[in-house]
Every structure is written in C-alpha cells, then in structure tokens.
Amino acid sequence: MATQANSHAHPTIVSVDPFVPADQQKGLHNRWHPDIPAFASVKPGEVFKVECVDWTGAQIGNNDTSDDIRDVDLTKIHNLSGPIAVEGAEPGDCLVVDILDVQPFEKMPWGYTGIFELENGGGLFAKEFKSRAAKAIWDFHGVYASSRHIPGVRFAGVSHPGLIGTAPSAELLATWNERECGLIDMHADAIPPVAFAPNPTGSYVGQDIPDDVREKIGKEGARTIPGREHGGNCDIKNLSRGSRCYFPVFVPGANLSVGDLHFSQGDGELTFCGAIEMAGIITFSTSIIKGGVEKFALKQPIFLPSPIDPLYSSKLVFEGISVDYHGDGKQYNMDATVAYKQAALNAIAYLEKVGDTREQAYLLLSAAPVESHVGAIVDSPNACVTLAIPLGIFDHDILPKPEGLTKRDFGQCAVRSDGVL
C-alpha cells in the first residue's frame, strides 16, 4: 500500500497570495540588479515550486469595466518571484532550467487580457488606435479558457512564464542602462515611450536589506519590461511546460527570477498586456553546465520548445508586407515589424466583418494561440510576415464564403466606466 513515508512533496520556496498587493509580500522584486540577494537557494537536480503573483501585483480585478487597466501603476509592474540561487553556478556557466509545470492557483481560476492607454503603457497599435483601456476576463476550465467579454471562442492554453531570467552583473546592468537611456534621449517626446529608464518610484524588493542597498537598487535597477541578454520579458509562448532553457550566468548562484505567468498567448502579444495574464505556480528543476557561455556561444538564452501544444491543425492565415497600407501607405525597406502589424490589422479587419468589435479582435489575437512566422525577409523591399488564427477556437464558421461573411453580434469587451474608446 502507499505510505506517506515514501512520498515527499516538492517544496515551495517562494509563497505568495495572489489577492494581496505585491509590495506587501516577501520574495518578490520588480527591478533587475546584482545587489538583490537570493531569497532562496536550491541544489542542482532539486525539484521545487515557485508561486507568482500576476504581473501587475493584484492591480486588476475580475469585473466588467477597464478602469483598473486605465489606472494601472506601471512603475510597480512585473513583480518577479526570487531571486533563486542555484548552488555551484558561477559567471560564465550555463544554467539549465527545466519548466516542469505551470498552473493557475486553484483559488484564482481566471485571468485577463488588457488594452492599455496610449499614454499609459501603449501596445502595438497604441498610436493607430489612439488606445483607450479595454479588457477581457477569461475563465479557466481545466486546459481551456473562455470569456464573457469575447463570446464564441474557447481554446486550450499554452501556459508559460512571460518573464524568466538570471540576474545581471554590475557591468551588464550598466550596459543596459547606458544603451536604453541613450535611446530615450534620441526619442525624448515619444508616446508611448521607446524604453523605460531606471526609476526609484515603485521600485520594490521584498526582503530585509540595508536602506542604502535598497536606495541603490531603486536608482540603478533595470526595469523588467523588455527582454535582454539574460532572458527577461521575452513573452515566448512555446517556452512552456516541458521546455528546457539554457541561460547565461552573470553572478554567483545565477539568481534566477520568474513571473508574468500566462495561461495563453498569441505570437507577438500585441496589446502589451497581451496574454491571458494570471497568477500561479511554476515547477522547476535546474542543472549547471560549467563554462557553458563559451561552449555554446551563449549571447542570449536558447531553449527547447514544450512537447505539449494544442492541436489546431486548420488555420486561417493572413499575410502582411512592409508597406503601411492600413495607414499612410508608406513603403518601408524589409521591415518585419511593419509587415507583422499589417498582417494583424488584416486579421482584425476580417474579424470585424464576422462581428467582433475592433477591441475584441485585438484582445483575441493577443490571447489566443495564434502563430506568426517570417515568410520571407530577402525579397526587397517587402518583408512578408504571416499571422495564423486557429479555426478550431471558434464555435462559428469564419471561413470566406462566396456570399460573404455572416456578421454576428458579440457585444463588447469590458471598457472604461465613462464609455470612452
């Protein structure tokens, strides 16, 4: 018979409450800095669990207005669990991280996708749409998600950490700040901003550390918004359950941190808060490859995709090229970002013909497991990028017909209480 003596639960080394503001909890931080000490440590080969708050730290609620998206404090975002030291890891090594599982909290079986304000966060189409806050709440039913704010769709999630990385060295941190602040200086009046400089306002380290160290971290710490050489906020949907990741190590112990868990996401995460954001629990094991940075020419992380992927074989694929034909018609030279935007705008315009509002379509492309690929990036002047929507996520037919598309009424997603869009 089974006995408790031979059954040992994997330890949870960072515990959080998803309903408590992040800046009131231990084991969290929202800046990258080498002086943030490890909150916990593990041995190579040990299996352990880490609990994570949602990326805003409980600022967004399960309700039917987007006022909380409108008013979100972006100085406090991307609250990461950790850092976690791995015994024996040294600068120049490769930290191998196996993502064994990613799950929402049982007590919080929902997540959200948000469109952010042009002046507060932005998103891929912040300027084109003059974005105003909107959101969709998604309910989780096992592996599936559905939303009262985007009726007629249901899909299996590819749950993953949007943000995972090792701590930077002092030299690497200085490099980040120099190059990003230089970019800001070149685009000082950009709305939304082109980058986010260090900012002590909202900086948080949930540990007992000396005041001068805390002040230094706030003054110098890199914002967690973009991905960088150490990993960070890369939002790769296939970096999911069962993935193996290879991270460069820059400080003793590696100091791994993780957060920004997603139940599902489309390639590109269009809306900035563009996945199904959730709080949850991630399970890891780690190992070390000595000298791995040199052995693998490891300038940035590499990974093996998850072996678990929803089976959506039939897709409707939209093309985009590097011509802004949804805007001023400007010709760009081999610009894959412009091409991606045109493919996404083509898909949004199509979904509007089916009956979704622009906001619903924008949110759906961010949250559902859509796929994007570079079709060609050699045929001057037009890069070609595709965006594929799985047909199986809809409970209605969206395929082109000789008689045209049947337009339905799907209402609207959650919008601001003042009705402004």
C-alpha positions in Angstrom: 0.0 0.0 0.0 1.1 3.6 -0.5 2.7 5.2 2.5 3.4 8.8 3.4 6.9 7.9 4.5 7.9 7.3 0.8 6.0 10.3 -0.6 7.6 13.7 -0.4 6.0 16.8 -1.8 8.2 19.1 -3.9 9.0 22.2 -1.7 7.5 25.6 -2.5 10.4 28.0 -2.0 8.5 31.2 -2.7 4.9 31.6 -1.5 2.6 34.4 -2.4 -1.0 35.4 -2.1 -2.5 36.5 -5.5 -5.0 38.7 -3.8 -2.5 40.8 -1.8 -0.6 43.7 -3.4 2.9 42.6 -4.4 4.6 45.4 -2.5 3.2 43.9 0.7 4.8 40.4 0.2 8.1 38.8 0.7 10.2 37.1 -2.0 9.2 39.5 -4.8 11.1 42.2 -6.7 10.4 44.3 -9.8 13.9 45.5 -10.8 17.0 43.7 -12.1 20.1 44.4 -10.1 23.0 42.3 -9.0 22.7 43.5 -5.4 19.3 41.9 -4.9 20.2 39.0 -2.7 18.9 35.5 -3.3 15.7 34.9 -1.5 16.1 31.1 -1.6 18.6 28.6 -2.8 18.4 25.2 -4.4 20.7 22.4 -5.3 21.1 21.2 -8.9 18.6 18.4 -9.6 16.2 19.5 -6.9 12.5 19.9 -8.0 10.9 22.9 -6.5 7.8 25.1 -6.9 7.6 28.9 -7.1 4.4 30.9 -6.6 3.9 34.0 -8.7 1.5 37.0 -8.5 0.1 38.4 -11.7 2.4 40.9 -13.5 0.7 43.9 -12.0 0.7 42.6 -8.5 -3.1 42.3 -8.0 -4.0 45.7 -9.6 -6.5 44.2 -12.0 -9.9 42.7 -10.9 -12.4 40.2 -12.2 -15.1 42.8 -13.1 -16.8 44.4 -16.1 -15.0 47.7 -16.5 -11.5 48.6 -17.6 -10.9 51.4 -15.2 -8.3 49.3 -13.4 -6.4 48.9 -16.7 -6.7 52.7 -17.3 -5.3 53.5 -13.9 -2.6 50.8 -13.5 0.6 52.0 -11.9 3.3 50.9 -14.4 6.1 51.7 -12.0 5.1 48.7 -9.9 4.7 46.1 -12.7 6.4 42.8 -13.4 6.7 41.5 -9.9 9.1 38.6 -10.0 9.4 35.7 -7.6 13.0 35.2 -6.4 15.9 35.5 -6.9 16.7 31.9 -6.5 20.3 30.9 -6.2 21.5 27.6 -7.7 24.4 26.2 -5.7 27.6 25.9 -7.7 26.6 28.3 -10.5 29.3 30.8 -11.4 29.7 33.5 -14.0 30.4 32.0 -17.4 28.4 28.9 -16.7 25.1 27.9 -18.3 22.1 27.4 -16.1 19.8 24.7 -17.4 16.2 25.2 -16.3 13.5 22.6 -16.9 10.0 24.0 -16.7 8.1 21.0 -15.4 4.7 22.6 -14.9 2.8 25.9 -15.0 -0.7 26.1 -13.3 -3.0 28.9 -12.1 -3.9 29.0 -8.4 -6.9 26.9 -7.6 -8.4 29.8 -5.7 -7.9 32.1 -8.7 -9.2 30.3 -11.8 -9.3 33.3 -14.1 -7.0 35.7 -15.9 -7.3 38.8 -18.1 -6.1 40.4 -21.3 -5.9 44.2 -21.5 -5.6 47.0 -24.0 -3.6 49.8 -22.4 -4.0 53.6 -22.8 -1.8 55.3 -25.3 -0.4 57.5 -22.5 0.0 54.7 -20.0 1.6 51.6 -21.5 0.5 51.6 -25.1 0.7 48.4 -27.2 1.4 47.5 -30.8 -1.4 49.7 -32.1 -1.4 52.4 -29.4 -0.9 55.2 -32.0 -3.0 53.7 -34.8 -6.0 53.1 -32.5 -5.3 56.0 -30.1 -5.7 53.3 -27.5 -8.1 53.6 -24.6 -8.3 50.9 -21.9 -10.3 47.8 -22.5 -10.1 44.2 -21.2 -11.4 40.7 -21.3 -11.7 38.4 -18.3 -11.0 34.7 -19.1 -12.4 31.8 -17.0 -10.3 28.7 -16.8 -11.9 25.3 -17.2 -9.0 22.8 -16.9 -6.9 23.4 -20.0 -9.5 25.6 -21.7 -10.2 29.3 -21.5 -13.4 31.2 -22.4 -14.5 34.8 -21.9 -17.8 36.5 -21.3 -16.3 39.6 -22.9 -15.4 37.8 -26.2 -18.2 35.3 -26.8 -18.0 32.5 -29.3 -14.4 31.4 -28.6 -12.8 28.7 -26.5 -9.3 27.4 -26.7 -6.6 25.3 -24.9 -3.9 27.3 -23.2 -0.2 27.1 -23.7 0.7 28.1 -20.2 4.2 29.7 -19.7 6.2 32.3 -17.9 6.3 35.5 -19.8 9.3 36.6 -17.8 12.2 34.4 -16.7 15.9 35.2 -16.4 19.1 35.3 -14.4 20.5 38.4 -12.6 22.8 40.7 -14.5 26.3 41.6 -13.4 27.1 45.2 -12.5 28.8 45.6 -15.9 25.9 44.2 -17.8 23.4 46.3 -15.9 25.5 49.4 -16.7 25.5 48.5 -20.4 21.7 48.1 -20.4 21.1 51.4 -18.7 23.6 53.3 -21.0 22.1 52.0 -24.2 18.4 52.3 -23.2 18.8 55.8 -21.7 20.6 56.7 -24.9 17.6 55.5 -26.9 15.3 57.5 -24.7 17.4 60.6 -25.3 17.0 60.2 -29.0 13.2 59.9 -28.7 12.6 62.1 -25.7 9.0 63.0 -26.6 7.8 59.6 -27.8 4.3 58.5 -26.7 4.3 55.7 -25.7 7.9 55.7 -24.5 10.6 53.8 -26.5 12.1 52.5 -23.3 11.9 52.8 -19.6 14.8 54.3 -17.6 15.6 53.3 -14.0 13.1 54.8 -11.7 13.1 54.5 -7.9 9.4 55.3 -7.8 7.6 52.0 -7.4 10.8 50.0 -7.0 10.3 47.0 -4.7 12.5 44.3 -3.1 10.6 42.1 -0.7 13.5 41.4 1.6 15.1 42.9 4.6 18.1 44.7 3.2 20.1 47.8 4.2 18.5 51.1 3.3 21.5 52.2 1.2 21.3 49.0 -0.8 17.6 49.4 -1.3 18.2 53.0 -2.5 20.9 51.9 -4.9 18.6 49.2 -6.4 15.9 51.8 -6.9 18.3 54.3 -8.5 20.1 51.8 -10.8 17.9 48.8 -11.2 16.8 48.0 -14.7 13.1 47.9 -15.4 11.7 44.5 -16.1 9.7 45.4 -19.1 11.9 44.3 -22.1 13.8 41.1 -22.7 17.6 41.3 -22.7 20.7 39.1 -22.8 19.8 37.3 -19.6 16.3 36.3 -20.8 13.8 38.6 -19.1 10.4 39.6 -20.5 10.6 37.8 -23.9 7.0 36.5 -23.8 7.6 33.4 -25.9 4.5 31.2 -25.8 6.3 27.9 -26.6 8.6 28.3 -23.6 6.1 26.3 -21.8 5.5 23.1 -19.7 8.2 20.6 -20.6 10.7 23.2 -22.1 14.3 23.1 -21.2 16.1 26.5 -21.2 19.8 27.4 -21.2 20.6 30.7 -19.5 23.9 32.5 -19.3 25.1 33.1 -15.7 26.5 36.5 -14.8 26.6 36.4 -11.0 27.4 33.7 -8.4 24.4 31.4 -7.9 22.8 32.7 -11.2 19.9 34.2 -9.2 17.0 33.1 -11.3 13.8 35.0 -11.1 10.4 34.3 -12.7 7.0 35.9 -13.1 4.4 37.3 -15.5 2.7 33.9 -15.9 0.4 33.5 -18.9 -2.4 30.9 -19.4 -2.2 31.5 -23.1 -0.8 34.0 -25.6 -0.6 34.6 -29.3 2.7 35.2 -31.0 3.6 38.9 -30.6 1.5 39.7 -27.5 0.0 42.6 -29.4 -1.7 44.6 -26.7 1.2 45.0 -24.2 -0.9 43.2 -21.6 -1.5 40.8 -24.4 -1.5 37.4 -23.0 -4.0 35.9 -20.6 -2.3 37.2 -17.5 -2.6 35.0 -14.5 -1.2 34.3 -11.0 0.0 30.8 -10.5 2.6 28.2 -9.6 5.6 27.1 -11.7 7.6 23.9 -11.1 11.3 23.8 -11.9 14.4 21.7 -11.8 17.9 23.0 -12.6 21.4 21.9 -13.5 24.6 23.6 -14.4 26.9 23.3 -17.4 30.3 24.6 -16.4 31.7 27.1 -18.9 28.5 26.9 -20.9 28.7 30.5 -22.1 31.8 29.8 -24.1 30.9 26.3 -25.1 27.6 27.4 -26.7 28.5 31.0 -27.7 25.6 31.9 -25.4 24.9 35.6 -26.0 21.2 35.1 -25.1 19.2 32.1 -23.8 18.3 29.2 -26.0 15.6 26.7 -25.3 13.8 23.5 -26.4 10.1 24.1 -27.0 7.4 22.4 -25.0 6.4 19.0 -26.2 2.8 19.9 -25.2 1.0 22.1 -27.7 -2.8 22.4 -28.5 -3.7 20.5 -31.7 -5.2 23.1 -34.0 -4.3 21.9 -37.5 -6.7 24.2 -39.5 -5.8 27.9 -39.6 -6.8 31.0 -41.5 -3.6 32.8 -42.4 -3.2 36.5 -43.0 -0.2 38.0 -44.8 1.4 41.3 -44.2 4.2 43.2 -46.0 6.4 46.1 -45.1 4.0 48.7 -46.6 1.8 50.7 -44.2 -1.3 50.2 -46.3 -3.5 50.5 -43.3 -2.0 53.9 -42.6 -0.3 56.4 -44.8 0.8 53.9 -47.5 4.5 54.5 -46.8 6.9 51.9 -48.3 9.4 50.5 -45.8 12.5 48.5 -46.6 12.4 44.9 -45.3 10.8 46.0 -42.0 9.3 42.8 -40.4 7.6 44.8 -37.7 5.6 46.8 -40.2 4.8 43.5 -42.0 3.6 41.9 -38.8 1.4 44.9 -38.0 -0.2 44.8 -41.4 -0.9 41.0 -41.0 -2.5 41.7 -37.6 -4.5 44.6 -38.9 -5.7 42.5 -41.8 -6.9 39.9 -39.3 -8.6 42.5 -37.1 -10.5 44.0 -40.1 -11.6 40.5 -41.1 -12.8 39.6 -37.6 -14.8 42.9 -37.5 -16.7 41.6 -40.6 -17.5 38.4 -38.6 -19.0 40.6 -35.8 -16.2 41.2 -33.2 -15.5 44.8 -32.3 -12.1 46.1 -33.0 -11.3 45.8 -29.3 -12.5 42.3 -29.1 -10.5 41.2 -32.2 -7.4 43.0 -30.8 -7.7 41.2 -27.5 -8.4 37.9 -29.1 -5.3 37.9 -31.3 -3.2 38.7 -28.2 -4.7 35.9 -26.0 -5.4 33.0 -28.3 -2.7 30.6 -29.6 -2.2 32.4 -32.9 1.0 31.8 -34.8 3.2 34.2 -36.6 6.1 33.4 -38.9 8.5 35.4 -41.1 7.6 34.2 -44.5 10.4 35.9 -46.4 12.9 38.5 -45.4 15.1 38.6 -48.6 12.8 40.0 -51.2 13.5 43.7 -51.2 11.7 45.9 -50.3 8.9 43.8 -48.8 9.4 41.5 -45.8 6.5 39.1 -45.6 5.1 38.0 -42.2 2.1 35.8 -41.6 -0.4 35.5 -38.8 -2.5 32.3 -38.4 -5.7 32.1 -36.5 -6.8 28.5 -35.4 -10.2 27.8 -36.8 -11.0 25.4 -34.0 -11.2 28.0 -31.3 -14.5 29.4 -32.7 -18.0 28.0 -32.2 -19.0 29.6 -35.5 -17.7 29.5 -39.1 -15.3 32.3 -40.0 -14.2 30.9 -43.4 -14.6 33.1 -46.5 -17.8 32.3 -48.5 -18.9 33.4 -52.0 -21.9 35.2 -50.4 -19.6 36.9 -47.9 -19.3 36.6 -44.1 -22.2 36.3 -41.6 -21.9 39.2 -39.2 -23.0 38.3 -35.6 -23.4 40.5 -32.5 -20.9 39.6 -29.9 -21.5 42.7 -27.7 -18.3 44.4 -26.5 -15.5 43.6 -24.1 -15.1 45.4 -20.8 -14.5 49.2 -21.4 -14.0 52.2 -19.2 -16.9 53.2 -17.0 -17.1 56.6 -18.9 -17.5 54.7 -22.1 -14.5 56.2 -23.9 -12.9 54.0 -26.5 
